[in-house]
Amino acid sequence: MARVILLNKPFGVLSQFTDRGNADSPRATLSDFIDVPGVYPAGRLDRDSEGLMVLTDDGRLQAQVADPKYKQPKTYWAQVEGVPDEAAIAALRKGVELKDGMTKPAEASVIEPPAIWERDPPIRVRKSVPDSWIELTIREGKNRQVRRMTAAVGYPTLRLIRVRIGIWSLDGLAPGEWRAV
């Protein structure tokens, strides 16, 4: 039976077990949080993003989670600069033109600020510009896609948290915590 681990990856942590590119000042990696042999991340999450990562020892499951051809839904909460209007949300739902092509339609809505942990370090705040939260579900995985999508509709992402991948969710996991499922 496949081993599956859910991790709440903290901000600033690389989504890999080693940091090959920075010998002088190593950055935090998955190995700082998980000491389970033989599991590997199913997909990536940028260093400046937080939230759910799935790790497994099953190569087929790893591909089903990570490969866009399986269209595994991934849900994110994005704290954005400004308050998106209906036109921006409609554009996200329709698909957004990025430099590397059109995105597939996403599920998108403005949500109330979620009850979540404080980020360390905190996001930058501008007193003259409000911020708000969007929930976005995508079924593809272009590089930094959610950040590029929100920027393309005029609302740059300040903080990004992945809360769900397919059937798995972040429920109950504090940053740096993991559980086997």
N, C-alpha and C positions, 0 to 999 in steps of 0.2 A: 504494500500500500504506500502511496506517495506521501512524503512528509511535506506539509504546508505550514508555513509560518507567516503570520501577519505582523508587520512592524509599523509603528508610527515613527517615521523618519523625521528627526528634528531638522530645523533650519541649519544650514551650514555643513551638513554631513553629505559626503559623496555616496552615491548609490552603488558602491562597489566595496570589496573587502580590503583592497590595498590602494595606496596613493603613490603611484609610480612617478608622477611628474613633479614632485616637490620634496626632495630629500632634505633640504635645509630646514624647512618648516612644514612638517607633515600636517595634513588636514584630517579631520575626523572622518572615519569610514564606518561601514557597517560592522566591521570587526570590533569596534569600540562598544557595540551594543549586543551583538549576537555571537555566541561561541558554540555554534552547532555545526559540526563537520558535515560537508557534502551538500549543503544547500546553497542555491545561487539565486540572485534576483531575477524575477520574471518581469523584465522591463526596467525602465530607468525613471528617476525623478530627479530633476535638477537640484544642484547643491543649494540654490536659493529658494527651493520649494519644500514644503513640509507634507507629512501625511502618509497615507497608506502605501506600503510596499508589500508585495507578495514574494516570498522566497520559497523555493521548492527543490527537491532532489530529483524531480521527474521532468526530463527534457521535453516530453510531449506537452505536459501541462504548462511548462515554462513558455513554449512556443504559442500555445493557445491564449495565454494571458498577454504576451508581448507583441505578437505579430498582428498588424492591422487587418490582415485578411480574415481573421476570425471575428472581427468587429465587436470585441469585448467592450461593453460600455464602461467608461471611466468618468466618475463624477467628481467635480472640483468645486470648492468654494473659493471665489476670487474676490478679494477686497480691492476695489478699484477707486481710482481718483475720479471724483465727480459722482453724479447720480444719473445713471443711464436712462434715457428716454425710451419710449416704446419703439421708436425707429431703430435704435441701436440693438435692442433685444430682438426685434424682428429680423434684423440683418444677421445676427448670430444664429437664429433659428433657420435662416435660409441658406447660410454658408457665406463665408467671407473670402474675398480675394486676397491672397498673400503673395509674396514674391515667388514662392515655389508652387503656386497654383491655388485653385479654389478649394476651400475646406468643404467637407460634407456638412449637411445640416446638423445642427446641434440642438439639444434641448436646453433652453435658457430661460431664466427668470431672475428678477430682483428678489432677494430674500432679506429678512430681518438679520441684523448682526448675530451670528451664531454664538452660543455660550461655549467658548473655547479658551484654551490656555493663552497666556501672554507670550508673545514671541520675544526671543532673546537673540539679537538686539531688536528693540521695537522698530516698527516701520517708521519711515519719515512722515511727519505730519505737517501740513501747511494750513495755518489758521484760516486763510482766505479761500481754501478749496475743500469742500466737504468730501467725504468718502462714503462708499456704500458697498454692499455685497451682492454678488451674482452667483447663482448656482448654474453650472454648465456641465452637461454630459456630452461627451464626444465618443466616437467609435473609430477613431483613427489615431495616429500618433506622430504627427509631424513634430520636428524639433521645436521646443518651446511654444507649442501650438496655442495653448490657452492664452498665454501672455501676448502673443502676436495677434490673436483674434480680438481680444479686448482693446488693444492699442489701435487696431485697424478701424474699430467703430468709435474711437475717440475717448476711450476710458482705460488708461494704462493700469496694469495690475500692480498693486503695492505689496500684496501678500497672496500666496497661492497654496491651498491645502487640498490634497486629494483625499476624498472621504470614502470613495467606493470604487471597487474594481469588480465588475460582474456580480457574483453572489457574496463577495466579502466586503465588510465595511470596517471603518475605524472605530466603531462604537466601543467605548470603555477603555481605549488605549491612550495613555498619556504619552507625551513625546519621549522617545527612547525605549518605551515598553514594547514587548512583543508577546505573542501567544501562539501556541501550536493549535491548529484546527484539524 
